Amino acid sequence: KENMIRLKTKLFEFARKEWKPILIAKIESQLGVENASEIAGECDMVMVARGDLGLMCDFRKLGVYQKKITKDFKAKGKQVIVATQILNSVADNFVPLRSDILDVTNIILDGADGMMFSATSSAKNPCLIIKTAREIVSAVESEVKLGALDSK
């Protein structure tokens, strides 16, 4: 939180009054996870940096941390981007692994606003990664609209 406050102070010290930068917090540590709600109050968006987070925290809790960060930021009306190894299986194959399909599904159901694909630049067919993501997003959103995922 303090880092975001210092950043905003410096940015606005030198910026024109009409300039409003979008501040994106990158949560990549245990401290960031524990303070996600407070950090959300100081920025516009968050990137859940799963690669760094998996190295800096207990990797067994990575899924829980992703959901906590998403929930904390969405509760404050902030946008969430989930990053790192999304649909990497499509970088070398035409069909995604089931685990990649479930990963994208959970990102959507958690309420994230965006995904950042790290394998697209080195993929055999980068457009296929985006096409596959779009197809999964559409399928999940259709089911949600139909009420197929209601807990009743």
C-alpha positions as CSV (number, residue, x, y, z in Angstrom):
1,K,0.0,0.0,0.0
2,E,2.8,2.4,0.9
3,N,4.5,1.8,-2.4
4,M,1.3,2.7,-4.3
5,I,1.0,5.9,-2.2
6,R,4.6,6.9,-2.9
7,L,4.2,6.2,-6.6
8,K,1.0,8.3,-6.8
9,T,2.6,11.2,-4.9
10,K,5.6,11.2,-7.3
11,L,3.4,10.8,-10.4
12,F,1.1,13.6,-9.6
13,E,3.9,15.9,-8.4
14,F,5.1,16.1,-12.0
15,A,1.9,15.4,-14.0
16,R,-0.5,17.8,-15.5
17,K,-3.7,18.1,-13.5
18,E,-5.9,16.7,-16.3
19,W,-3.6,13.6,-16.6
20,K,-5.0,10.5,-14.8
21,P,-2.7,7.5,-15.2
22,I,-4.1,4.0,-14.5
23,L,-2.2,2.4,-11.7
24,I,-1.9,-1.4,-11.8
25,A,-0.6,-3.2,-8.8
26,K,1.3,-6.4,-9.4
27,I,0.8,-8.7,-6.5
28,E,3.7,-11.2,-6.3
29,S,4.4,-11.8,-2.6
30,Q,2.9,-13.0,0.6
31,L,2.8,-9.5,1.9
32,G,0.9,-8.4,-1.2
33,V,-1.6,-11.2,-0.7
34,E,-2.1,-10.4,3.0
35,N,-2.6,-6.7,2.1
36,A,-4.6,-7.0,-1.1
37,S,-7.7,-5.2,0.2
38,E,-5.6,-2.2,1.3
39,I,-3.6,-2.2,-1.9
40,A,-6.9,-2.2,-3.8
41,G,-7.8,1.1,-2.2
42,E,-4.8,2.8,-3.7
43,C,-4.8,1.7,-7.3
44,D,-7.1,1.1,-10.3
45,M,-6.4,-2.5,-11.2
46,V,-4.4,-5.5,-10.1
47,M,-2.3,-8.1,-12.0
48,V,-2.3,-11.5,-10.2
49,A,1.3,-12.4,-11.2
50,R,1.0,-16.2,-10.7
51,G,4.6,-16.9,-11.8
52,D,6.2,-14.7,-9.2
53,L,3.5,-15.4,-6.6
54,G,4.2,-19.2,-7.0
55,L,7.9,-18.6,-6.3
56,M,7.5,-16.1,-3.5
57,C,4.7,-17.8,-1.6
58,D,3.5,-21.3,-0.7
59,F,2.9,-22.7,-4.2
60,R,0.2,-25.1,-2.8
61,K,-1.9,-22.0,-2.0
62,L,-1.5,-20.3,-5.3
63,G,-5.1,-21.0,-6.4
64,V,-6.5,-19.7,-3.1
65,Y,-4.3,-16.6,-3.3
66,Q,-5.6,-15.9,-6.9
67,K,-9.2,-16.2,-5.7
68,K,-8.5,-14.0,-2.6
69,I,-6.8,-11.2,-4.6
70,T,-9.6,-11.3,-7.2
71,K,-12.3,-11.2,-4.5
72,D,-10.6,-8.4,-2.6
73,F,-10.1,-6.2,-5.7
74,K,-13.6,-6.9,-7.1
75,A,-15.1,-6.0,-3.7
76,K,-13.5,-2.5,-4.2
77,G,-14.8,-2.2,-7.7
78,K,-11.3,-2.7,-9.2
79,Q,-10.4,-4.6,-12.4
80,V,-8.4,-7.8,-12.2
81,I,-5.9,-9.3,-14.7
82,V,-4.7,-12.8,-14.2
83,A,-1.3,-13.5,-15.7
84,T,1.3,-16.3,-16.3
85,Q,1.0,-19.6,-18.2
86,I,-2.6,-19.3,-19.3
87,L,-3.3,-21.7,-22.1
88,N,0.4,-22.5,-22.6
89,S,-0.5,-25.9,-23.9
90,V,-1.9,-24.3,-27.0
91,A,1.5,-22.8,-27.8
92,D,2.6,-26.2,-29.1
93,N,-0.7,-28.1,-29.6
94,F,-4.1,-27.5,-31.3
95,V,-6.1,-28.7,-28.4
96,P,-5.6,-27.2,-24.8
97,L,-5.0,-29.5,-21.9
98,R,-8.0,-30.0,-19.7
99,S,-6.2,-28.2,-16.9
100,D,-5.8,-25.2,-19.1
101,I,-9.5,-25.2,-19.9
102,L,-10.4,-25.4,-16.2
103,D,-7.9,-22.6,-15.4
104,V,-9.5,-20.2,-17.9
105,T,-13.0,-21.3,-16.6
106,N,-12.0,-20.5,-13.0
107,I,-10.5,-17.2,-14.0
108,I,-13.8,-16.2,-15.6
109,L,-16.0,-17.5,-12.8
110,D,-13.9,-15.7,-10.2
111,G,-14.8,-12.5,-12.0
112,A,-11.4,-11.5,-13.5
113,D,-11.6,-8.8,-16.2
114,G,-8.7,-9.9,-18.2
115,M,-6.0,-12.5,-18.8
116,M,-2.4,-12.0,-19.9
117,F,-1.0,-14.7,-22.1
118,S,2.7,-15.2,-21.8
119,A,3.2,-17.9,-24.4
120,T,1.7,-16.1,-27.4
121,S,5.0,-14.5,-28.6
122,S,6.8,-17.8,-28.9
123,A,3.8,-19.9,-30.0
124,K,3.6,-21.7,-33.3
125,N,0.2,-20.1,-33.8
126,P,-0.3,-17.2,-31.4
127,C,-3.8,-16.5,-32.9
128,L,-4.9,-20.0,-31.8
129,I,-4.3,-19.2,-28.2
130,I,-6.5,-16.1,-28.4
131,K,-9.1,-18.0,-30.4
132,T,-9.2,-20.8,-27.9
133,A,-9.5,-18.4,-25.0
134,R,-12.3,-16.6,-26.7
135,E,-14.1,-19.9,-27.3
136,I,-13.8,-21.0,-23.7
137,V,-14.9,-17.5,-22.4
138,S,-17.9,-17.6,-24.7
139,A,-18.9,-21.1,-23.6
140,V,-18.6,-20.3,-19.9
141,E,-20.5,-17.0,-20.2
142,S,-23.3,-18.9,-22.1
143,E,-23.6,-21.3,-19.2
144,V,-23.6,-18.6,-16.7
145,K,-26.4,-16.7,-18.6
146,L,-28.4,-19.9,-18.8
147,G,-28.2,-20.3,-15.1
148,A,-26.4,-23.6,-15.4
149,L,-24.0,-22.7,-12.6
150,D,-26.5,-21.5,-10.0
151,S,-25.9,-23.1,-6.7
152,K,-29.6,-23.8,-6.0
